[in-house]
Amino acid sequence: MFIKNLIKCAVVIPCYKVSDEILNVVRSIGPEVDKIYVIDDACPENSGKLVEENIKDERVVVLRNLKNSGVGSSVKKGFNEVFKDENIDVCIKIDGDGQMDSKNIKKFLEPFKKSQNLYVKGNRFHAHKKFFKMPIIRMFGNFFLSLISKITTGQYSVFDINNGFIALHSNIYKDINLKNISDDYFFETSMVAEMRNVGCEILDIEIETEYNNEKSNLIIKNILFEFISKHSLIFFKRIYFEYIKNKNFLMVLIIFGILSSLVLSIFISKIFIIFIILTFIFFIKDKNFKKIER
């Protein structure tokens, strides 16, 4: 149960090919955390077994996926286990690769002392020395993805949307539709989109991130089509529920005008200016859209 000045929390750590760092990550978690769930996502390096054999901490529970299901699926499994305990207020997800400083957990818990209607996430895009250690491709990639995600999710005030250091209150977990939450790398983006659906405030917390020699498991060319299709689905689903279903005919007309002018501009170049104007109007009105009241 939520207590104003005392937050009981659990940490979920999805694990896949993180055997070099997972022990240090688990050991670094302080006493402010009540439970630690390590989710072995059919890790070929047996991360779960490594934790069981080397970590003697009563807070630690290792869960296993029978097959590799993706980071989102692992975190959802962790959420489910965490919130079975009604005494847990907040669940924090961090990665097992050592990039996230567990000392930030206290910082992530602090806002929940004032509000339960929160989804807290990390933001690497601010001035700090370690930011410039981020691989240049990853830096621009994350920056571009965040810009695209602002539009598709409608969360214009949120940045570094793909950041995986997140905290969720049990009251919000009860409201979200897990079917809307992606099982794979798209997990963080789909969570941000779902927060708009349930009218939950998102709070960015500035964090620093450690970059060593770890390699991403994502191969861009293999996920490009899926990336485009998932962002499109989130965007058009949002447009339907927020504007079409609510009979906001002005916004529907603007959206129709944007699509029409884009097509016509292929044949008549001057019409492209209409596309730009309508798109600008859409962004202004969409940014100021009144979100769902909880």
C-alpha positions in Angstrom: 0.0 0.0 0.0 1.2 3.5 -0.8 2.6 5.4 2.1 3.5 9.1 1.6 7.0 9.0 3.1 7.9 5.3 2.6 8.1 3.7 -0.8 8.5 -0.1 -1.1 10.0 -1.0 -4.4 11.3 -3.9 -6.5 13.8 -3.9 -9.4 13.4 -6.0 -12.6 16.5 -6.8 -14.6 16.0 -8.5 -18.0 19.0 -10.6 -18.9 20.3 -11.6 -22.3 24.1 -11.9 -23.0 25.1 -9.9 -20.0 27.1 -12.4 -18.1 30.1 -10.0 -17.9 28.2 -7.4 -16.0 25.1 -8.9 -14.3 26.8 -9.8 -11.0 28.1 -6.3 -10.5 24.7 -4.8 -11.4 22.9 -7.0 -8.8 25.5 -6.3 -6.1 25.3 -2.6 -6.7 21.6 -2.3 -5.8 21.2 -0.7 -2.4 18.9 -1.4 0.6 16.2 1.0 -0.6 15.1 -1.9 -2.9 13.0 -4.7 -1.3 13.0 -7.3 -4.1 15.2 -7.9 -7.1 13.9 -10.0 -10.0 16.4 -11.2 -12.5 14.7 -12.4 -15.7 16.8 -14.8 -17.7 15.5 -14.5 -21.2 16.8 -17.9 -22.4 20.3 -16.3 -22.2 22.9 -18.5 -23.9 25.4 -17.4 -21.3 23.2 -18.7 -18.5 22.9 -15.3 -16.7 20.3 -16.6 -14.3 22.4 -19.6 -13.2 25.3 -17.3 -12.7 23.3 -15.1 -10.4 22.0 -18.0 -8.4 25.5 -19.4 -7.9 27.2 -16.2 -7.0 24.7 -13.9 -5.3 23.7 -14.7 -1.7 21.0 -12.0 -1.3 17.6 -13.0 0.0 16.0 -10.2 -2.1 17.0 -11.9 -5.4 14.7 -14.1 -7.3 15.6 -15.6 -10.7 12.9 -16.1 -13.2 13.4 -17.9 -16.6 11.8 -17.7 -20.0 11.7 -21.1 -21.7 12.6 -19.4 -25.0 14.1 -16.0 -25.9 11.0 -13.7 -25.8 12.5 -10.2 -25.9 13.2 -7.5 -23.4 9.6 -6.3 -23.3 8.2 -9.8 -22.6 10.8 -10.2 -19.9 9.9 -6.9 -18.2 6.2 -7.6 -18.4 6.9 -11.0 -16.7 8.8 -9.1 -14.0 6.0 -6.6 -13.6 3.5 -9.4 -13.1 5.6 -11.0 -10.4 6.4 -7.7 -8.6 2.8 -6.5 -8.4 1.5 -9.8 -7.1 2.9 -8.4 -3.8 0.4 -5.7 -2.8 3.0 -4.2 -0.5 5.1 -3.1 -3.4 4.4 0.4 -4.6 6.9 0.9 -7.4 8.7 -1.3 -9.9 12.0 -0.1 -11.4 13.4 -1.7 -14.5 17.1 -1.4 -15.2 19.3 -3.3 -17.8 21.8 -6.0 -16.9 24.7 -4.6 -19.0 26.0 -2.2 -16.5 25.2 1.0 -18.4 22.7 2.2 -15.7 24.0 3.5 -12.4 21.8 1.8 -9.7 22.5 4.8 -7.4 19.9 6.6 -9.4 17.2 4.4 -8.0 16.8 6.7 -5.0 16.3 9.6 -7.3 13.7 7.7 -9.3 11.7 6.9 -6.1 11.6 10.4 -4.8 8.8 11.7 -7.1 6.5 8.9 -6.0 6.4 10.4 -2.5 4.3 13.2 -3.9 2.3 11.5 -6.6 1.2 8.0 -7.6 0.1 9.1 -11.1 3.6 8.9 -12.5 5.8 7.0 -15.0 9.4 8.0 -14.4 12.1 7.4 -17.0 15.7 8.3 -17.6 17.0 11.0 -19.9 20.6 10.8 -21.2 20.3 13.9 -23.4 21.6 16.6 -21.2 25.1 18.2 -20.6 27.3 15.7 -18.8 30.8 14.3 -19.5 29.7 10.7 -20.1 27.2 11.8 -22.8 30.1 12.4 -25.2 31.3 8.8 -24.6 28.2 7.6 -26.3 29.0 6.0 -29.7 28.2 8.6 -32.3 25.9 6.4 -34.3 24.0 5.5 -31.2 23.8 9.2 -30.2 22.2 10.3 -33.4 20.1 7.2 -33.7 18.6 7.7 -30.3 18.1 11.4 -31.0 16.3 10.7 -34.3 14.2 7.9 -32.7 13.1 10.3 -29.9 12.0 12.9 -32.4 10.0 10.4 -34.4 8.5 9.0 -31.2 7.4 12.4 -30.0 5.1 12.6 -33.0 3.8 9.0 -33.0 3.1 8.8 -29.3 2.0 12.4 -28.8 4.4 12.8 -25.9 6.0 16.0 -27.0 7.4 16.9 -23.6 9.3 13.6 -23.3 12.8 13.0 -24.6 15.1 10.0 -24.8 12.0 7.9 -25.2 14.0 4.7 -25.8 15.7 5.0 -22.4 15.2 1.7 -20.5 15.7 3.1 -17.0 12.1 3.3 -15.9 9.9 3.3 -12.8 6.2 2.4 -12.7 3.7 2.8 -9.8 1.4 -0.2 -9.1 -1.7 2.0 -9.6 -0.7 2.8 -13.1 0.2 -0.8 -13.8 -3.4 -1.7 -13.0 -4.6 0.7 -15.7 -2.4 -0.2 -18.6 -3.3 -2.7 -21.3 -0.4 -5.1 -21.6 -1.6 -6.0 -25.1 -0.4 -2.5 -26.1 3.0 -3.1 -24.7 5.6 -4.6 -27.2 7.5 -7.7 -26.3 10.7 -6.7 -28.1 13.0 -3.7 -28.5 9.9 -1.4 -29.0 9.0 -1.9 -25.3 10.0 1.5 -24.1 8.3 3.4 -26.9 5.0 1.4 -26.4 5.1 2.2 -22.7 5.4 5.9 -23.4 2.5 5.7 -25.8 0.4 3.7 -23.3 1.0 6.4 -20.6 -0.9 8.9 -22.9 -3.7 6.3 -23.3 -4.2 6.1 -19.5 -3.5 9.8 -18.8 -0.4 9.2 -16.7 2.2 11.9 -16.3 5.7 11.1 -17.5 8.6 12.6 -15.6 12.1 12.6 -17.1 15.0 12.2 -14.7 18.5 13.3 -15.9 20.9 10.4 -15.7 24.4 9.6 -16.8 25.1 6.4 -18.7 28.2 4.2 -18.8 29.4 3.2 -22.3 32.0 0.4 -22.5 32.5 -2.1 -25.3 29.1 -3.7 -25.2 27.4 -4.5 -28.5 23.8 -3.9 -29.3 21.8 -7.0 -30.2 19.8 -5.0 -32.7 20.6 -5.2 -36.5 19.0 -2.1 -38.0 18.3 -3.4 -41.5 16.5 -6.4 -40.0 14.1 -4.3 -38.0 13.6 -1.3 -40.2 10.2 -2.4 -41.7 9.0 -3.5 -38.3 10.1 -0.2 -36.8 8.1 1.8 -39.4 5.0 -0.4 -39.1 4.9 -0.3 -35.3 5.3 3.5 -35.2 2.6 3.8 -37.8 0.3 1.6 -35.8 0.8 3.6 -32.6 0.2 6.9 -34.5 -2.9 5.9 -36.4 -4.4 4.1 -33.4 -3.9 7.3 -31.4 -5.4 9.5 -34.1 -8.5 7.2 -34.2 -9.2 7.2 -30.5 -8.3 10.8 -29.8 -9.8 12.5 -32.8 -11.9 10.3 -35.1 -13.8 8.4 -32.3 -14.3 11.7 -30.4 -15.6 13.4 -33.5 -13.0 16.1 -33.5 -13.9 17.0 -37.1 -11.4 19.8 -37.4 -8.4 17.6 -36.6 -9.8 14.9 -38.9 -10.1 17.4 -41.7 -6.5 18.6 -41.0 -5.1 15.1 -41.1 -7.1 14.4 -44.3 -5.6 17.6 -45.8 -2.1 16.6 -44.8 -2.4 13.2 -46.5 -4.1 14.6 -49.6 -1.7 17.5 -50.1 1.3 15.1 -49.7 0.0 12.9 -52.5 -1.0 15.8 -54.8 2.4 17.5 -54.2 4.0 14.6 -56.1 2.2 15.9 -59.2 1.9 19.6 -58.4 5.0 20.8 -56.4 3.4 24.1 -55.3 0.9 22.1 -53.2 3.8 21.0 -50.9 3.6 24.4 -49.1 0.0 23.4 -48.1 1.3 20.2 -46.7 3.9 22.1 -44.6 1.3 24.6 -43.3 -1.2 21.9 -42.4 1.5 19.7 -40.8 2.6 22.7 -38.6 -1.1 23.4 -37.6 -1.5 19.7 -36.7 1.6 19.7 -34.5 0.5 22.8 -32.6 -3.0 21.5 -32.0 -1.8 17.9 -31.2 0.8 19.1 -28.7 -1.9 21.1 -26.9 -4.4 18.2 -26.9 -6.0 17.8 -23.5 -5.0 14.4 -22.2 -7.3 12.0 -20.4 -8.0 13.0 -16.8 -7.4 10.3 -14.2 
